[in-house]
Amino acid sequence: MQDSGKPKKSALRVMRSLEAHSLLAIIFGGLIYILAVTGTLSVFNHELQRWEQPNAPEMQSISAEAAERAAYAVFKSEETPTTHLYVTFPRTDLPRTVITTDTQAFFADENGEIVAEESFPWTQFLLDLHYYLHMPQTLGLTVVGALGIMLIALSISGVLAHPRIFRDAFTFRRGAGRLTTVDLHNRLSVWTMPFHFSNALTGSILGVASVLAFVIAAAGFDGETGDVFAPIFGSEPAANAAPANIATITKPIEHIEKTFPDIDPTFFIMHDPGTVGQNSQIVGKHNNRLIFGDYYTYNAAGEYQGNVGISDGTIGQQIIGSVYNVHFGNWGGLPVKLAYLLFGVSLCVIVASGLKIYFTKRREKGDPAPRLEGAWAGIIWGTPTALALTLFVALLDVVPALGLVAIFWLSLATMIAYGSRSGRKATKRQLITANCALLVGIIIAYIGRYQEAVMSFAGLPVTISLAALIVVFLLLKQTSEQTHMEAGPDFAPAE
């Protein structure tokens, strides 16, 4: 006779399936959350680059002669021939001149003198995390693009699942427990839906485009992905590796400044410098346009060869040329960046509250999942803590860039495991405390490393933002402690 105290095999199978389903939701939800957090921070990547090197020379513009002098100096310093030589011109949010090759990058001053090597390891770590989740490039782009598609599907299904969602757009039940979280989730979802939909769509395009290009190139372009993108971004002339004197840089810059005064040059690119096949392009930004710019091409003698057409070509070219700026908020200056910050934080809250609602419903039905709920708390509060930890280590300059990747994922995994054992409430409080301590340590380490440069225009805004973030976390900690006292202690995770 079967023991009635033991659950049936079918019930166990359903229970295990539900746990597996919840675990998958945590994994994919956690990855979307990481992309939301890093994407919000990535909007300010230029400001973060300046903050990481506040001593670098800054200027509003640089003359064509000075840019050429600096580029030639870096080119001559190359031990092995480079296939590209770049000049990054000063811009409003990154007022610096940088000379870059395939292997190195240096700051130049207004006179064209090479001053220091460019290095922003933490900002690059952050961008790589958002672009690829630190996976190999093709795989990372595929996963990130798929997560963007998943976010689009969640946005659409969320609207369809709540027929009154727009009618109740201003309904908010304060102090109503789970219903307060539900209202917050739904209201933020409705108010910010255009942003999240467009951001997920453009992110998906950026992620999937490269993967599709590989497939299309393999099918019909002999594996040459450049040929796939040529109708949009143009193609390079045939290479000729025979040595030659390096091409002029001054003439193209002077030409675009004189002929197209309404265009702001952002990059100068020389392909195959020091060879017979060398040619140059200037990326020119068009004000009051969403496109990132257009390519203006010059031969080795500095003679203008025409533009690619992103600014005045087909509608498809102009749309594709706008995807990057729409996704990262690189248009409209600081007001747009601050709007993206607000929308990005909203998306983080939406993602975090979505699974919180699910776990609360399970608890109310008498079917809690304390380990999974604690693990979710580890993701939500561990992600900013792990980012703060990597920033602190980066300031100490004690590990290589690859070490930051290991520190982030290992520390996040540890915090998730800790959350699954300690419960959601304790995990939240303790990780908030750890975050505050790390942010204080970051500010102290930054002051100790850069001293008077902390007060510069490059250093001060981000430092003040970090101090404000400490206050925000302290307020969150206080609110969490009050809620904990009112609700009682954390329920014990099941053994």
N, C-alpha and C positions, 0 to 999 in steps of 0.2 A: 504493500500500500504506500502511495506517495506521501511524503511528509508535507502537510499543508503549510508548514512554516517557511518552506523554501519557495522562492519564486519559480514560476514555470520557465522552461527554456525559451519559449516565445517572448515572455516578458523580459528575460535577460537580454535576448537579442534586440528587442526594441530599445531597451535601456542603453545598451552598448552603441547602437546605431545613433541614438540621440546624442550621446557623449561625443561620438566621432563627428557628427554633424556640427556640434557646438565647437569642437576643436578646430575644424576647418574654418568655421566662421571667425574664430579668434585669429587664426593664421592670416587669412586674407584681409580681415578687418584691420589687423595689426599692421600689415604691409601698406594698406591704404592710409592708415593713420600716420605711419612714418613718412610717406610721401607728402601728406598734407602738412606735417610739421616742417619738413625740410624744404618743401616748396614755398611755404610762407617766409622762411628765413632766406631762401635763395633770391627772393625779390630784391633783397638788400645786399647782394653779393659784391657789388662795387664798393659800397660803404664798408663792408667787412674786409675787403682787400686793403682799403686805405687804413683801417684800424689795425690790421696785422703788421703793417709797415708804416707807422706814422712819420718816420724820419725821411721818407722818400721825397725828392724834389717835386713840387707842384707848380703848375702854371696854367694859364688860361689858353695859351696857344704856343706853337713853336714854328719858327720860320722854316721854309723849305730847305735852306742851306744847312741849318742846324740839324734838321732831321736826317739829311743826307750824310752829314759828317758823322753822326752817331751810328747810323746804319752801316756805313763803310767800316767804321772801327770794329764793330761787332763781327762783321763778315770776315775781316782779316784775322780775327782772333780764333776763328773756327779751325780745329785740328783736322777735321774731315769735312769735305764739301757738303754744304747744306742744300737741300732742294727748295727751300723757301726762306725768304727774308721778309719779316713783317715790321711795320712801324705802326704802333697804336697811338693815335693822336689824343691829346687831352679832350675831355668832355666834361659836362657840368658835374656829374656825380663821380667821375674818376679823372680829376685834372692832372694826369701824369702822362709822360711820353715813355713808351716801352719799346725796346728793340728786341725782337724775338727771332730765333732760328729753330731748326728742328730739335736742337739739343739744349738751348740756353735762352735766358731772357734777362735784359738789363734795363735799369732806369737811365734816362738821359736828362740832363738839365737844359735850361733854355738856350745855352750856348752850344749844345750838341756834344757835351762831354759825358762820357760814361761814368756814372756815379756809384751804383750798387747793383747787386743781383736781385731780381724780383723773386719773391718767395712768399706765398700765402698758403701754407700747407693745410690749415684747417678749413679755409674757404673752399679749396679744391676738394678736400675730403667731403665737405657738405654737398657740393655740386655733384660729385661722383655718386654719392649716396642717393641723391634725388634722381639723377639721370639713369643710373644702372643698378641701384641697390648693391653696389660694389661687386656685381657679377661681371663675368666677361661681357664685353660691350654688346655683342649681338644678342646673347641670352638676356642680358639686363634690359635692353631696349624692348625685347619681346615681352618680358614679364611686366615691365612698367606700362607698356601700351595696353596689355591685357587688363591690368588693374584699372586703367583709365576707362576702358570699355565697361568693366564691371561697375565702376562708379556711375557711369551714364545709365546703365540698366537699373541700378539701385534708385537713382533719382526718379526715373520714369515709373518704376514699380511702386515707389513710395507714394507718388501722386495718385496712381490708379487704385492703390489700396486704401486711400482715405478720400472718399468722395466729397467730404465737407472741408477738406484741407484749406481751400482758398476762402470758403465762407467763414471759417473760423480763424482767419489770418491774424486777428488781433486778440484772440482768446488766450489768456494766460492765468492759470490758477496757482497763485503763489501759496507756498506752504502746504501743498496737497500731496506731498510724498511723490509716489511714482507718477501721478498725473502732472505734477510740476515738471518733471523730467520729460514726460511725453510732450507737453506743451512747448517746452524749450526746444526740443528736437524738431517738432513740426513747424514751429514759427520760424526758426532760423532756416530750416530747409526751404520754406516758401519764400521768405524775404531775399534769400541769397541764391535762389535756384539759377537765375540767368548766369551768374558768375561761375557757379560750380559746374553747370552743364558745359559752358564754353571752355572752361579750364580743363575739364576732363576730356572734352573732344579734342582740343588742341594738343593736350598731352598724349592722347592716343595716337594722333597723327604723327607727332614727333617720334613716338616710340615705335610705331608699326612701319613708318615710311622706309626706314633703313632696312628692315627685315624684308619688306616687299621688294625693295630694290635689288637685294641679293637674289631673290627668287626670279625676278624678271630678267636680271642680267644673266643668270645661269640658263634661262630658257631661250633668250633671243639676242643677247649682246655679248656672247663669248665670255661671260663672267665679268665684264667691265661695268661696274656700278656707276662710274662717271658718265658713261653714255646714257644711262637711264635718266640721270638728273640733268643732262645737258640741255634739253629743251626748256628747262626752268632757270637754271643757274649758269648756263653757258658752258663751253668746253675750252680746254687749253689747246694752243697750237701744238703741232708735233714737236717732240723733244729733239734737241740736237746737243749732245754732251760735249762737243768740241769746245775747248777753252776759248774765252774771249774776255775783254775788259768788262767789268761789271757795268750794267746799264745805269743811265742817269735816274736819279730820284727827284731831283729839283724840278726838272721840266714838267713831269706829270702833275706834281703838286701845284706848281704855279699856273698850269693850264686850267686845272679844275677850279682853282680859286678865282681866276679871271673870267672863265667862260660860264661857269655855273655858280654865281655868287650866292644863290639861295640854298646851296647844298653844303652840308657840313661833312667834310671828310672824317671818317672814323678810323679806317685802316688803309694802309698802303701794303700791297702784297707783291713781291717779286718772285716769279716762278723760275726755278733753275738759274739762280744768279751766277754770273761768271761763266756762262756758256753761250754758244752761238744761238741756242734756242730760247734764251731768256725773254720774258715779257712781263709787263706789270699791270696791276689793277688797283684802282682806288675804290673802296666801298664808301659811297656817299649817302649820308642820311638825309631824307627829305622831311622837312618840318611839316607838322600837321598831317602826317601820313602814318598809317599803322605798319607799313612795310619797314623791315630793318634797314633797308637801303637798296642801292643798285650798284652793279659793278661797272666801272668805267675803265676801259682797256687801252693800254699803250704799248707800243713796240719798244725795242731796246733803245731807240733814238729819242724816245719820249714823245712820239707822234701819236695823236689820239686816233683810236681805231673804232670807237663807238661804245655804246652801252649794251648790257645784256637784255634789258627790257623789263626788269621787275617793277620799275616805276611807271612805264608807259606801254608795256607789252600786253599780252593776253590777260583776260580776267583770271584765268587759272594761275598764271605767274604771280599776279598781284596778291591773290588770296594766299597762296603758299608762302609768299614773301612776308605775310603778316602774321603767320601762325606763331612764330617764336615770340614776337613782341606781345601779342595778345596773351600768351600763356604766362609770361614772366613779368608783365606789367612794365615793359621798357618803353613806355610812351606816356606823355603827359607830365613827366617830372615827379617831384616828391608827393603832390596830392594824390596822384594815381597809385604810387607805391603805398601810401598810408591806407588807401582804400583797399588795396590788395591785402595788406596786413589784417585789416578788419575782417575781410571776407575769408582769409585763410584761417584765422583763429576761429571763425564761425564754423568752417568745415571741420576743424579739429574737434570742436564741441559736438557737432552733429554725429561724427563717426564714433566718438567716445560714448555719447549718450545712447546711441542705437543699441549696442550690446548691453549697456547698463539696463535699459528697459527690458530687454529679453531676460536677463538674469533676475531682475526684480519680479517679473511675472512668474518665473519658475519658483522663486521663494514663496510667493503668495499662494501658489497652487500646492505647496507642500513638497515640491520636488527641487530643492536647491542644488546648485552645482558650485560648492564653495571653492574647490580647487581651481576650476576654470575661471570663476569670478575673480579670484585672487590673482590668477595669471593675467587676466585682462587689465586689472589695476596695475600690475607690473609693467605691462606694455604702455599704458596711458601715462603713467608717471615716471616710468623708467626710461622712456625715450628722451625726454628733455634732460634727465639726469645723466644719461650716457653721453649725450651731446655736450653737456657742460663738462663732464669728465675729460672727454677728448680735447676740448678747448683748453682746459687747464694744463693738460699734458703737453699740448702743442706749444703753449707759451713757455713752458719749462725747457723746450727744445731738447728733450732727452731720448726721443724715439724717432725713427724715420716715418715717412708718410704712411707706409704700409702698416706700421704699428698702430696708428690711429684707427685703422679699419678693424684690426684685431681687438683693440680695447673696446670699441663701440659694441661690436656684436657679442663678445664674451661677457661684458658687463651687463648688457641688456638681457642676455640669456640667464645670467645669474639673478637678476632682479625679477625676471618672470618666474623662475623656479622658487625664489624666496616668496613671491606673492602667492604662489599656489600652496605654500605651506603656512603662511602667516595670516591669510585672509585679506580681503579688500581694504578694510578700514585701516588696519595697522600698516599695511603696505603703502597706502596713500599718504598717511601722516609721516611715516619714516622717510619715504622718498622725497617728499616735499622738504623735509628738514635737510636731507642730504643735498638737494638741489640748492637750497639757500647757502649752505656751507661752501659748496663748490663755486657758486657765483661770487661770494665774498673772496674766496681764494683766487679766482680769476682776476678780479680787480686789483688785489694786492700784488699778484705776480706781474700783472701788466704794468702797474706803477713802478715796481722794482726793476723791470726790464727796460722801460722806455723813459721813465722819469719825467723831465719837463715836456717831452713830446706828447704826453698824455693830454695836455691842455691845448693841443693844436686842433685845428678844424678837422683833421683826419682822425684824431683819437677820441676827442671829447664826446661826440654824439652817441657813439656805440657804448662808451663807458657809462654815460648817463642812462642809456636804455637798460643796461645790465643792472644798474642800481635800482631803477624803477621796477625791473622784473623781480628783484629780491623782495620789494614791498608787496608786489602782487602775490608772490608765493607765501609770504608771511600771512597775508589776509586769508588766503585759501587754507592755510594750516589752522588759523584761528577758527574759521568757519567749520572745518572738518572736526576739530576737537569739540566744538559746541554740539554739532550733530551727533557725534559719538556719545557724548554724555547724555543727550536726550534719548537716543535710541538704544542705549545699553551697549554692552561689550559685543565684539565680533562673535558670530557663531563659530563654533569650532569646526575646522575642516574635517571632512570624513576621513577616517583612516583607511 
